[in-house]
Amino acid sequence: MSSKFNMKDLGAANYILGMEIKRDWEKRKLWLKQRKYVETILQRFNMQDSKLVKVPILVGVKLSVEQCPKTQEEEEGMSHVPYASAVGSLMYVMVYTRPGITHALGVLSRFMSKPGKEH
């Protein structure tokens, strides 16, 4: 039976959905990296010069509703900050390759509807 479609084996994938795939066939190990995607996020939100930290939320940092905008002027200022987009972009990273940022994103997502400068 003949087919209209011909399939071609392109070999093992090295990059898919923003993730770089590394394999060690002998040790049967697989690594997923999202370095390029994270760099793109940092550039999109003008944070490419940010300092690296080992812990996403530093010990002692307290985020609360008290830090949400209280005046119309503060709300207007924050309306230009793509807060939800930044948190959502990081959630994609969290789900696939960086579960260590789960707590930080959980805390930040609580302020999605009315983020303040501290958030």
Secondary structure, 3 states (H helix, E strand, C coil): CCCCCCCCCCCCCCEECCEEEEEECCCCEEEEECHHHHHHHHHHCCCCCCCCCCCCCCCCCCCCHHHCCCCHHHHHHHCCCCHHHHHHHHHHHHHHCCHHHHHHHHHHHCCCCCCCCCC
